[in-house]
Amino acid sequence: MTIDTSMTWLIALYIFMLAAFTGYEVISRVPSILHTPLMSGSNFIHGIVVVGALHALLNATTPFAQVVGFLGVALGAANAAGGYVVTDRMLAMFKSGGSRKN
């Protein structure tokens, strides 16, 4: 059985919409006090995104694909770095009063 290109695109769109809906439902049910630790603890996912964007960038054959790959690497790296900054600030809240930096 072969699947033509239009069907593959439709399946990919369906999976994307299902993942977006599921992600929204899961994140919306997380209490706000747990949201920051949960998101900062998932920084490894941003690292995987950067690796995927690097793969796309290094295998790009057109200028458009190179631009998209570069943007993916830049935005993924900024997201990962921001996650570590948030984690550092969150952990600083739990340090004793004398060793807290402002």
C-alpha positions in Angstrom: 0.0 0.0 0.0 1.4 3.4 -0.9 0.4 6.8 0.4 0.5 9.7 -2.0 2.0 13.1 -1.1 -1.4 14.7 -0.4 -2.3 12.0 2.1 1.1 12.3 3.9 0.5 16.0 4.2 -3.0 15.5 5.6 -1.7 12.9 8.1 1.1 15.3 9.2 -1.5 18.1 9.7 -3.7 15.8 11.7 -0.8 14.8 14.0 0.2 18.4 14.5 -3.4 19.5 15.4 -3.7 16.5 17.8 -0.4 17.4 19.5 -1.3 21.1 19.7 -4.7 20.3 21.3 -3.2 17.7 23.7 -0.4 20.0 24.7 -2.9 22.9 25.4 -5.1 20.6 27.5 -2.2 19.2 29.5 -0.5 22.6 30.2 -3.8 24.3 31.0 -4.4 21.8 33.8 -1.0 22.4 35.5 -1.3 24.6 38.6 0.5 27.9 38.3 2.8 27.2 41.2 4.1 24.1 39.3 4.3 25.7 35.8 7.8 27.3 36.2 9.5 24.2 37.6 7.8 22.1 35.0 8.9 24.3 32.1 12.4 24.9 33.4 12.8 21.2 34.0 12.1 20.5 30.3 15.1 22.3 28.9 16.4 19.1 27.4 13.5 19.3 24.9 14.9 22.6 23.7 18.2 21.0 23.2 16.6 18.4 21.0 14.9 21.2 19.0 18.3 22.8 18.5 19.8 19.5 17.3 16.9 19.0 14.8 17.2 22.6 13.6 21.0 22.1 13.1 20.2 19.0 11.1 17.8 20.9 8.9 20.2 23.7 8.5 23.1 21.5 7.5 20.9 19.6 5.0 19.3 22.7 3.5 19.7 23.0 -0.3 17.8 26.2 -1.0 18.3 29.7 0.5 14.8 29.6 2.0 15.6 26.3 3.8 18.8 27.8 5.0 17.0 30.8 6.5 14.4 28.6 8.1 17.1 26.4 9.6 19.1 29.3 10.9 16.0 30.8 12.5 15.3 27.4 14.1 18.8 27.2 15.5 18.7 30.8 16.8 15.3 30.7 18.3 15.8 27.2 19.8 19.1 28.3 21.4 17.5 31.4 22.8 14.7 29.4 24.2 17.0 26.9 25.8 19.2 29.7 27.3 16.1 31.5 28.6 15.0 28.3 30.2 18.2 28.0 32.1 18.0 31.6 33.2 14.5 31.0 34.6 15.7 27.8 36.3 18.6 29.7 37.9 16.2 32.5 39.2 13.8 29.9 40.5 16.5 28.0 42.4 17.8 31.3 43.8 14.4 31.8 45.5 15.0 28.6 47.6 18.5 29.7 48.8 18.9 31.0 52.3 18.4 34.7 52.8 22.1 35.6 53.1 23.3 34.0 49.9 20.6 35.2 47.6 21.8 37.5 44.8 19.7 40.3 43.5 
